[in-house]
Amino acid sequence: MTKAIYAGSFDPITNGHLWVIDKAATIFDELVVAVGDNPGKNYTFSMDERVGLLKKTLIKYKNIKIDQFSGEFLVNYALNEQASFIVRGIRNNQDYEFEKTLRYVNSDVCSSIDAIFLIPPRDFAEVSSSLVKGFVGTKGWQQIVAKYVPEIVLDKLINKYEEEVNAKRK
């Protein structure tokens, strides 16, 4: 049985993430989608919200487990999960160079875990969580963001934005 980890902050999960997850779920017997916590990032959604959105979005998959991790290297988390592979999405040259470096560092820590790089189709090549979050608040942002995230995520982003606007009015 082959097991892989696909980790990210998923703040928020995008259609590009979903493409990688869908492909990886067909390649591996079991896929752990792990929400990581990076203390250097400012998150729009809490860890619980990100995990919850993933659970709702990925409910149809029978071979996917949703988990979270914090304060450890991804390769060590993969070892603890007894996974043989780490799945990463590559959108552009910068992603490739970054992921290549991480792959080499990870192999220094544990050479038995391999990295698998998936390159999404052009439709998702420029989609990132940062890009999506950058649109929020701009006039008409909902129609643009709807193209890049699942509906449940769009609804959550709209609610979060409305809460922030209402809080500023008080």
Backbone bond lengths (Angstrom), bond angles and torsions (degrees), N, CA, C in turn:
res aa  C-N    CA-C-N  psi(-1)  N-CA   C-N-CA  omega(-1)  CA-C   N-CA-C  phi
1 M - - - 1.451 - - 1.523 109.05 -
2 T 1.332 116.46 128.81 1.454 120.26 179.43 1.530 109.73 -97.67
3 K 1.311 113.92 136.07 1.459 120.79 -178.37 1.517 108.62 -129.61
4 A 1.347 115.19 137.12 1.462 120.83 -179.45 1.523 110.03 -133.88
5 I 1.323 114.06 159.24 1.458 122.53 176.24 1.526 107.73 -115.22
6 Y 1.309 116.04 132.04 1.463 121.13 169.08 1.520 105.83 -120.70
7 A 1.305 115.86 110.68 1.462 120.82 -173.87 1.519 110.91 -115.04
8 G 1.319 114.48 151.83 1.453 120.89 176.40 1.509 109.35 -174.93
9 S 1.314 115.28 176.21 1.464 118.29 175.78 1.521 110.11 -83.19
10 F 1.323 117.48 -28.82 1.461 123.14 177.49 1.530 110.77 50.79
11 D 1.329 115.43 51.06 1.466 121.63 -177.36 1.521 111.14 -121.47
12 P 1.328 117.71 76.03 1.460 129.60 0.07 1.532 111.23 -98.05
13 I 1.315 115.18 172.63 1.458 120.45 173.30 1.531 108.00 -67.49
14 T 1.320 115.72 136.23 1.469 121.38 -178.92 1.526 110.01 -114.60
15 N 1.327 115.12 171.35 1.463 119.45 175.98 1.526 111.11 -65.44
16 G 1.321 117.24 -26.14 1.469 120.19 174.26 1.517 111.25 -66.10
17 H 1.335 116.73 -43.60 1.470 119.99 174.58 1.534 109.98 -58.92
18 L 1.335 115.34 -44.20 1.470 119.46 -178.47 1.522 111.79 -61.82
19 W 1.317 116.74 -36.11 1.460 119.71 177.77 1.531 110.05 -62.98
20 V 1.334 116.54 -46.78 1.470 120.47 179.24 1.533 109.93 -61.48
21 I 1.309 117.03 -44.84 1.468 121.45 -179.60 1.521 110.38 -61.16
22 D 1.313 117.03 -45.40 1.467 120.70 -179.38 1.532 111.24 -61.02
23 K 1.326 116.43 -44.90 1.475 120.12 179.18 1.527 110.95 -65.34
24 A 1.319 116.41 -45.69 1.467 119.94 -178.64 1.531 111.22 -64.67
25 A 1.322 117.08 -35.04 1.469 120.51 179.37 1.526 111.70 -66.55
26 T 1.327 117.57 -24.19 1.468 119.91 176.81 1.525 111.63 -85.75
27 I 1.314 117.40 -22.29 1.469 121.63 -177.99 1.535 111.50 -85.04
28 F 1.329 116.06 -40.38 1.464 120.77 -173.08 1.524 111.56 -107.44
29 D 1.334 114.68 150.32 1.463 119.80 176.72 1.522 111.31 -65.78
30 E 1.333 115.97 -38.97 1.456 121.21 178.13 1.518 109.32 -136.43
31 L 1.324 115.08 135.81 1.455 121.53 178.06 1.519 108.25 -125.08
32 V 1.327 115.40 125.61 1.458 120.87 173.95 1.521 106.85 -100.33
33 V 1.329 115.80 118.35 1.454 121.37 174.64 1.524 105.18 -96.05
34 A 1.319 115.62 110.12 1.456 121.81 -171.41 1.523 110.86 -111.19
35 V 1.313 115.31 125.45 1.463 121.59 177.34 1.523 107.94 -87.20
36 G 1.313 115.48 118.33 1.456 120.49 179.61 1.512 111.61 -95.12
37 D 1.306 114.63 157.59 1.445 121.38 178.95 1.519 108.20 -119.56
38 N 1.321 115.86 115.96 1.456 121.67 179.91 1.533 107.76 -109.20
39 P 1.336 118.33 112.12 1.459 120.38 -177.02 1.525 113.84 -60.79
40 G 1.312 118.01 -17.15 1.455 121.81 179.42 1.523 114.09 -83.07
41 K 1.314 117.40 -5.13 1.466 121.07 -177.94 1.515 111.30 -104.62
42 N 1.330 114.74 147.37 1.459 121.09 171.10 1.519 107.49 -99.64
43 Y 1.316 116.58 115.75 1.454 121.10 -174.99 1.516 112.36 -93.29
44 T 1.324 115.62 143.82 1.456 122.18 172.56 1.520 109.41 -76.82
45 F 1.332 115.78 -40.22 1.459 122.15 -178.34 1.524 110.16 -113.03
46 S 1.320 115.52 144.68 1.463 120.41 176.76 1.525 109.38 -68.61
47 M 1.310 115.60 167.70 1.462 120.51 176.58 1.531 110.19 -57.08
48 D 1.324 116.95 -46.40 1.472 120.46 -180.00 1.522 111.78 -61.23
49 E 1.331 116.99 -39.19 1.469 119.87 178.66 1.528 111.15 -66.62
50 R 1.325 116.77 -41.66 1.469 120.08 -179.91 1.523 111.15 -65.60
51 V 1.326 116.44 -42.77 1.471 120.25 177.42 1.526 109.57 -63.38
52 G 1.325 117.05 -43.54 1.462 121.62 179.61 1.519 112.58 -61.14
53 L 1.324 116.67 -43.46 1.467 120.05 177.93 1.525 111.41 -63.31
54 L 1.319 116.72 -40.07 1.467 119.87 177.20 1.526 111.12 -63.83
55 K 1.315 117.09 -44.20 1.470 120.35 -179.77 1.521 110.91 -59.98
56 K 1.327 116.63 -43.22 1.462 119.93 -179.84 1.527 111.49 -69.81
57 T 1.309 117.02 -38.45 1.457 121.53 -177.58 1.534 112.24 -72.52
58 L 1.322 116.44 -34.36 1.470 120.83 -173.40 1.530 113.64 -103.07
59 I 1.301 117.61 16.84 1.460 121.74 -173.60 1.528 113.39 -58.68
60 K 1.318 117.97 -28.63 1.470 121.06 -176.29 1.533 113.39 -73.26
61 Y 1.318 117.55 -16.72 1.464 120.50 -176.61 1.522 111.07 -85.24
62 K 1.308 115.94 127.45 1.470 121.23 -179.77 1.525 112.61 -88.68
63 N 1.330 117.50 -20.35 1.466 120.46 -176.71 1.530 112.92 -105.74
64 I 1.329 116.27 18.76 1.463 120.20 -179.80 1.524 109.82 -114.15
65 K 1.316 113.74 134.80 1.463 122.08 173.73 1.521 106.92 -114.82
66 I 1.325 117.24 134.86 1.461 122.12 176.42 1.525 107.35 -99.90
67 D 1.317 116.43 132.25 1.455 120.65 -179.05 1.528 108.38 -144.77
68 Q 1.307 115.78 178.47 1.459 121.27 176.38 1.519 109.13 -141.60
69 F 1.323 115.22 155.87 1.460 119.42 176.95 1.519 109.10 -150.48
70 S 1.308 115.06 155.80 1.455 120.51 -178.00 1.527 108.82 -155.52
71 G 1.306 116.57 144.00 1.455 121.16 173.53 1.514 115.49 73.58
72 E 1.336 117.22 21.30 1.465 118.96 176.19 1.525 109.44 -146.55
73 F 1.306 115.56 156.50 1.455 120.47 176.88 1.520 109.53 -67.83
74 L 1.324 115.41 143.28 1.463 120.82 -179.71 1.527 111.50 -56.63
75 V 1.308 117.54 -40.12 1.467 120.01 -178.52 1.536 110.62 -64.42
76 N 1.328 117.84 -35.99 1.464 120.10 176.50 1.524 111.34 -69.65
77 Y 1.324 116.04 -37.97 1.466 120.17 174.78 1.533 109.54 -61.16
78 A 1.321 116.91 -44.18 1.464 121.09 178.65 1.527 111.03 -60.79
79 L 1.324 116.75 -41.08 1.468 120.62 176.46 1.525 111.25 -60.01
80 N 1.333 116.34 -46.38 1.467 120.85 179.36 1.520 112.00 -62.32
81 E 1.329 116.60 -31.13 1.465 121.76 178.65 1.531 112.16 -84.45
82 Q 1.317 116.18 -2.95 1.463 123.20 -177.21 1.532 112.13 58.76
83 A 1.327 114.75 38.84 1.463 121.05 176.48 1.528 108.84 -93.12
84 S 1.313 115.73 148.50 1.457 121.21 179.59 1.524 112.81 -100.38
85 F 1.344 115.71 -12.59 1.457 119.88 -173.96 1.523 111.29 -137.09
86 I 1.324 114.56 148.69 1.458 122.63 169.59 1.527 105.80 -116.61
87 V 1.315 116.10 125.79 1.465 121.97 -179.30 1.523 108.87 -97.04
88 R 1.320 115.64 134.38 1.463 120.94 177.81 1.523 109.17 -135.23
89 G 1.311 116.51 142.73 1.456 121.94 175.18 1.518 109.85 -93.18
90 I 1.304 115.97 139.46 1.460 122.27 179.83 1.523 107.65 -120.18
91 R 1.338 116.14 114.54 1.468 120.45 -178.90 1.524 112.79 -98.37
92 N 1.321 116.58 -29.20 1.466 119.77 -173.37 1.526 109.72 -158.31
93 N 1.331 115.97 -177.26 1.473 121.14 -177.90 1.523 112.12 -61.95
94 Q 1.334 117.24 -38.08 1.458 120.37 -179.60 1.533 110.51 -64.34
95 D 1.327 116.81 -43.30 1.468 120.34 176.04 1.523 110.16 -58.98
96 Y 1.334 115.61 -45.63 1.458 119.99 -178.29 1.529 111.36 -58.66
97 E 1.312 116.97 -49.39 1.457 120.22 -178.65 1.529 111.45 -62.20
98 F 1.311 116.74 -42.77 1.462 121.20 179.14 1.527 110.60 -64.25
99 E 1.325 116.70 -48.74 1.466 120.98 -177.55 1.524 111.95 -67.84
100 K 1.316 116.98 -34.05 1.466 120.66 176.62 1.522 109.79 -62.27
101 T 1.324 116.97 -45.27 1.464 121.25 178.15 1.524 111.03 -61.07
102 L 1.331 116.11 -46.51 1.471 119.52 178.26 1.519 111.79 -60.88
103 R 1.319 116.64 -38.58 1.464 120.23 179.18 1.525 110.44 -60.82
104 Y 1.328 116.81 -42.31 1.460 120.33 179.55 1.525 111.87 -67.67
105 V 1.318 116.74 -41.11 1.466 120.35 177.34 1.525 109.65 -63.89
106 N 1.336 116.21 -45.70 1.467 119.65 178.72 1.521 111.98 -59.51
107 S 1.329 116.79 -37.93 1.470 118.89 -179.99 1.523 111.43 -69.57
108 D 1.332 117.77 -24.73 1.468 120.57 173.75 1.525 110.31 -68.34
109 V 1.332 116.05 -33.74 1.462 121.08 179.47 1.529 110.51 -79.14
110 C 1.325 116.13 -43.57 1.472 120.97 -178.30 1.520 109.44 -152.32
111 S 1.300 116.35 105.43 1.468 120.48 -175.89 1.522 113.43 -76.39
112 S 1.331 118.16 -9.46 1.466 119.89 -177.70 1.526 113.61 -84.90
113 I 1.324 117.74 -8.22 1.468 120.56 178.91 1.523 108.56 -104.54
114 D 1.321 114.82 123.83 1.455 121.02 -177.83 1.519 111.30 -99.84
115 A 1.328 115.35 151.98 1.462 121.63 174.74 1.521 108.67 -96.90
116 I 1.317 114.96 137.31 1.454 121.97 175.28 1.518 107.02 -117.61
117 F 1.326 116.30 121.92 1.460 120.87 -179.34 1.523 109.52 -101.65
118 L 1.327 115.51 128.48 1.458 121.45 176.14 1.519 108.85 -114.73
119 I 1.304 116.20 132.16 1.460 121.69 -179.31 1.521 108.13 -107.32
120 P 1.327 116.52 116.57 1.465 119.56 -177.13 1.525 111.87 -73.04
121 P 1.330 115.84 162.47 1.465 118.57 175.08 1.526 110.72 -66.15
122 R 1.295 114.98 165.24 1.462 122.46 -176.06 1.531 112.47 -51.88
123 D 1.331 117.97 -34.73 1.470 121.87 -178.64 1.527 112.31 -56.06
124 F 1.331 117.00 -28.74 1.458 121.36 -175.15 1.525 112.83 -112.76
125 A 1.307 117.03 1.91 1.464 120.61 -172.30 1.525 113.82 -63.44
126 E 1.302 118.18 -27.40 1.463 120.03 -177.76 1.525 112.85 -109.24
127 V 1.315 117.29 3.89 1.463 120.96 -177.24 1.522 109.65 -82.64
128 S 1.331 115.43 127.59 1.461 121.18 175.15 1.519 108.36 -142.69
129 S 1.310 116.27 159.25 1.458 121.05 176.63 1.524 110.55 -59.97
130 S 1.329 116.64 -40.06 1.469 120.81 179.85 1.523 111.07 -62.86
131 L 1.314 116.78 -42.05 1.461 121.14 178.24 1.525 109.94 -60.39
132 V 1.324 116.03 -48.05 1.463 121.21 -179.83 1.523 110.37 -58.90
133 K 1.318 117.08 -49.33 1.469 120.35 -178.36 1.529 111.65 -63.79
134 G 1.319 117.43 -29.61 1.452 121.47 178.74 1.523 113.47 -68.02
135 F 1.325 117.51 -23.47 1.460 121.38 178.69 1.526 112.66 -80.22
136 V 1.336 116.73 -26.69 1.466 121.07 -173.23 1.529 110.45 -59.91
137 G 1.321 115.48 128.43 1.454 121.63 178.28 1.513 113.86 101.72
138 T 1.319 117.27 -19.44 1.457 121.19 177.52 1.529 108.51 -77.15
139 K 1.314 117.34 143.68 1.466 121.05 -178.76 1.538 110.42 -51.94
140 G 1.330 115.84 125.92 1.468 121.83 179.43 1.515 114.55 79.17
141 W 1.321 118.11 13.34 1.463 121.62 -174.42 1.523 113.13 -59.82
142 Q 1.324 117.42 -31.65 1.469 120.16 -176.00 1.535 111.92 -60.33
143 Q 1.333 117.05 -40.28 1.468 120.56 -178.95 1.533 111.38 -67.82
144 I 1.318 115.91 -36.16 1.470 119.40 179.18 1.526 110.22 -72.16
145 V 1.326 116.57 -49.27 1.470 121.30 -176.99 1.528 110.96 -63.36
146 A 1.330 117.41 -30.88 1.471 121.27 179.30 1.529 111.92 -58.41
147 K 1.323 117.43 -24.90 1.466 121.38 179.46 1.526 112.44 -76.06
148 Y 1.343 116.75 -18.11 1.457 120.50 -169.77 1.525 115.50 -114.18
149 V 1.334 117.13 -9.51 1.471 119.73 -177.51 1.529 110.03 -134.51
150 P 1.329 116.89 157.43 1.467 119.53 173.70 1.530 110.22 -63.64
151 E 1.326 116.37 155.83 1.467 121.51 -176.76 1.526 112.52 -56.90
152 I 1.318 117.54 -40.87 1.461 121.01 -179.48 1.531 111.20 -61.88
153 V 1.308 117.10 -34.55 1.470 121.76 178.43 1.524 109.76 -72.49
154 L 1.331 116.85 -41.62 1.458 120.29 177.11 1.526 110.07 -58.62
155 D 1.316 116.49 -46.43 1.473 119.92 178.92 1.524 111.53 -58.42
156 K 1.320 116.50 -42.28 1.466 121.20 179.99 1.539 110.77 -66.64
157 L 1.328 117.00 -39.51 1.462 120.84 177.33 1.537 110.97 -64.44
158 I 1.325 116.62 -42.00 1.469 120.40 178.61 1.520 109.91 -62.56
159 N 1.326 117.40 -45.87 1.469 121.15 179.26 1.525 111.37 -61.38
160 K 1.321 116.83 -44.04 1.466 122.02 -179.76 1.532 109.89 -62.82
161 Y 1.328 116.72 -43.24 1.462 121.06 179.89 1.533 110.58 -64.05
162 E 1.324 116.17 -44.70 1.472 119.96 179.38 1.525 111.56 -63.41
163 E 1.314 117.56 -37.64 1.471 121.22 176.54 1.530 110.55 -61.91
164 E 1.337 116.61 -43.64 1.465 121.08 179.98 1.526 111.25 -65.19
165 V 1.337 116.95 -42.04 1.458 120.79 179.28 1.524 109.83 -63.77
166 N 1.320 116.87 -44.89 1.468 121.08 179.93 1.525 111.31 -64.87
167 A 1.309 117.70 -37.42 1.462 121.46 179.33 1.535 110.94 -65.74
168 K 1.327 117.08 -35.80 1.471 121.84 179.48 1.528 111.22 -70.45
169 R 1.316 116.28 -29.13 1.473 120.67 -179.65 1.532 112.36 -72.63
170 K 1.301 116.01 -22.90 1.476 120.29 -176.44 1.494 112.80 -79.79
